[in-house]
């Protein structure tokens, strides 16, 4: 008798088979609060990690994403390189989302202490139940727990408090850089991707079943699922090894 298929969570960042990069959807508009000439949206979205966005103004520095239609999103992925960018590297990041610029709500917040200098892909869960995290919490066990939650039909969150990890459905997303290493003024982000469930994949059933509009994040702390190996992310299954980008790797190849 064949074993039942495992239903994987669209919030598992190590598995790209059940999600897609929605930032390139037709009609999606990207804008920045400021930019140094030659270091703008094009460079931020370029798969080459040698390119980057550099702000050129006062904090907070913002990345604005406006969709042409109501879009389900699960998380944002940012590539940061403290080894190259030093004081330009963010230490406090807030993600807001809403149906318009007038009603945006903070849905994720992450902060890095000096000893936890950010390097590689950093992921920000965008769930209706994602809490505000007051520190950077790297715990690969979260990914396993998310997979277990999806396959077992669990309806409680990772801490058993009754929340369901569900994609949020939004028109706008704003990523704000609130502070940098060593109190640096301007910021560097080398890549920004935004993800949503892959339609018709069957892998987003439990997330979609619990769908809700954007809600305010709580003040609780939650484990996040960054997984790093050497210069990037964990090469697990069909996952983010496709996002471990050097000259030969592209996120667009990984999700095609």
C-alpha positions in Angstrom: 0.0 0.0 0.0 1.4 3.3 -1.0 2.3 5.8 1.7 0.1 8.9 1.8 1.7 12.0 0.3 3.2 14.4 2.8 1.5 17.8 2.7 4.2 20.3 3.1 3.6 23.8 4.5 4.1 26.8 2.2 5.9 28.4 5.1 8.7 25.9 4.9 11.5 28.0 3.3 13.5 24.9 2.4 10.9 23.7 -0.1 10.2 25.8 -3.2 8.0 23.2 -4.9 4.9 24.6 -3.2 5.5 28.3 -3.6 6.4 30.9 -6.2 8.1 34.3 -6.2 5.2 36.8 -6.6 7.3 39.9 -6.8 7.5 39.5 -10.6 3.7 39.1 -11.2 2.4 41.3 -14.0 1.6 44.8 -12.8 3.6 44.6 -9.6 5.3 47.9 -8.8 8.5 48.2 -6.8 9.7 51.5 -5.3 12.3 52.7 -2.8 12.3 55.5 -0.3 15.7 56.6 -1.7 18.6 55.3 -3.8 22.1 56.1 -4.8 22.2 56.4 -8.6 22.8 53.0 -10.1 21.8 51.2 -7.0 18.0 50.9 -7.2 15.2 48.5 -7.8 16.9 46.9 -10.8 19.9 46.1 -8.7 17.8 44.9 -5.8 16.0 42.5 -8.0 19.0 41.3 -10.0 19.9 37.7 -9.3 23.6 38.6 -9.2 24.4 39.2 -5.5 27.2 41.5 -6.5 24.5 44.1 -7.3 22.7 45.8 -4.5 20.3 48.5 -3.4 22.0 51.4 -1.5 19.7 54.0 0.1 20.6 57.6 0.0 18.5 59.4 2.5 17.2 59.5 6.1 16.0 56.4 8.0 13.8 54.5 7.9 14.8 53.2 4.5 11.8 51.5 2.7 11.1 48.9 0.0 7.6 49.3 -1.3 5.8 46.5 -3.2 2.4 47.1 -4.7 0.5 44.3 -6.4 -1.9 44.7 -9.2 -4.4 42.4 -7.5 -5.0 40.9 -4.1 -2.2 38.5 -3.5 -1.5 35.7 -1.0 2.0 36.0 0.5 3.9 33.7 2.9 7.3 35.3 3.5 9.9 37.8 2.4 13.6 36.7 1.8 16.4 39.2 2.0 20.1 38.6 1.3 22.4 40.6 3.5 26.2 40.4 3.7 27.7 42.0 6.8 31.2 40.8 5.7 31.0 43.0 2.6 28.7 45.8 3.7 29.7 46.4 7.3 27.8 49.4 8.7 25.4 49.4 5.8 24.0 46.0 7.0 20.5 46.2 8.7 20.0 45.2 12.3 16.3 46.1 12.7 13.7 45.4 10.0 9.9 45.8 10.1 7.5 44.4 7.5 4.1 45.9 7.1 1.3 44.9 4.9 -2.3 45.9 4.0 -5.0 46.5 1.4 -3.5 50.0 0.8 -0.9 52.4 2.1 -3.6 53.8 4.5 -4.1 50.6 6.6 -0.7 48.9 6.8 -0.1 46.8 9.8 3.2 45.4 11.1 3.2 41.7 10.5 6.8 40.9 11.2 9.8 42.4 13.0 13.3 41.1 13.4 16.3 42.4 15.2 19.9 41.2 15.2 22.3 41.7 18.1 25.9 42.5 17.5 27.0 38.9 18.0 24.3 37.7 15.5 25.6 39.7 12.5 23.3 38.9 9.5 24.8 37.1 6.6 23.0 35.2 3.8 19.3 34.7 3.3 17.0 36.0 6.1 13.4 35.0 6.0 10.4 36.9 7.4 7.2 34.9 7.9 4.1 36.8 6.7 1.3 34.9 8.4 -1.8 36.3 10.1 -0.4 34.7 13.2 3.3 35.7 12.9 4.4 37.4 16.1 6.7 40.3 16.6 10.1 38.9 17.3 12.4 40.9 19.5 15.5 39.1 18.5 17.0 36.9 15.7 16.1 33.3 16.5 17.8 30.8 14.2 16.2 27.3 14.8 16.1 24.8 12.0 13.7 22.7 14.1 11.0 25.2 13.1 11.0 23.9 9.6 10.5 20.3 10.8 7.7 21.5 13.0 6.0 23.3 10.1 6.2 20.2 8.0 4.7 18.1 10.8 1.9 20.6 11.3 1.0 20.4 7.6 1.2 16.6 7.3 -0.6 15.9 10.6 -3.4 18.4 10.1 -2.6 20.3 13.2 -4.5 23.5 13.8 -2.4 24.9 16.6 0.7 27.0 16.1 4.2 25.8 17.1 3.8 26.9 20.7 0.3 25.4 21.0 -1.5 28.7 21.4 -4.2 28.0 18.9 -3.1 30.1 16.0 -3.0 28.8 12.4 -0.2 29.7 10.0 -2.1 31.1 7.1 -0.9 33.3 4.2 -2.0 36.9 4.3 -3.8 38.4 1.4 -2.6 41.9 0.6 -2.3 44.6 -2.0 0.8 46.3 -0.6 3.9 45.2 1.4 6.5 47.6 2.9 9.9 46.5 4.3 11.4 49.2 6.5 15.1 49.2 7.6 15.0 50.9 11.0 18.7 50.6 12.0 22.1 49.4 10.7 25.3 47.9 12.1 27.4 50.5 14.1 24.5 53.1 13.7 25.2 53.3 10.0 23.1 55.9 8.1 22.4 54.2 4.7 21.7 50.6 4.0 22.6 47.8 1.6 20.2 45.0 0.6 21.6 42.6 -2.1 18.4 40.8 -3.0 14.7 40.9 -2.0 12.2 38.1 -2.9 8.6 37.8 -1.9 6.8 34.5 -1.9 3.3 33.1 -2.1 1.7 29.7 -2.3 1.9 28.0 -5.7 -1.7 27.9 -7.1 -3.0 24.4 -7.7 0.0 22.7 -6.1 -2.1 21.1 -3.4 0.6 22.0 -0.9 -1.1 25.1 0.5 -4.4 23.5 1.6 -4.0 24.0 5.3 -2.6 27.5 4.9 -5.4 28.5 2.6 -8.1 26.9 4.7 -7.2 29.2 7.6 -6.8 32.3 5.5 -7.4 35.6 7.2 -6.9 39.3 6.3 -3.9 41.1 7.7 -3.9 41.2 11.5 -1.5 42.9 13.9 1.4 40.8 15.0 1.6 40.0 18.7 4.5 40.8 21.0 5.4 37.1 21.4 8.6 35.6 20.1 8.8 32.8 17.5 11.5 30.7 16.1 12.4 31.6 12.6 13.7 29.2 10.0 16.8 30.6 8.5 19.2 27.8 7.7 22.7 28.7 6.7 25.6 26.6 5.3 28.8 28.5 4.5 28.0 31.5 2.3 24.2 31.0 2.1 21.4 28.6 3.0 20.9 25.0 3.6 20.8 22.7 0.6 17.8 20.7 1.8 15.6 18.7 -0.7 14.3 21.0 -3.4 14.7 24.0 -1.3 16.8 27.1 -1.0 20.0 25.7 -2.4 18.6 27.3 -5.6 18.8 30.6 -3.8 22.4 30.0 -2.7 23.5 32.4 -5.4 26.9 33.0 -6.8 27.6 33.7 -10.5 26.0 30.4 -11.5 22.8 30.4 -9.4 19.6 32.3 -9.9 16.4 32.4 -7.9 14.4 32.4 -11.1 15.9 29.0 -12.1 15.0 27.7 -8.7 11.3 28.4 -8.9 10.6 27.7 -12.6 
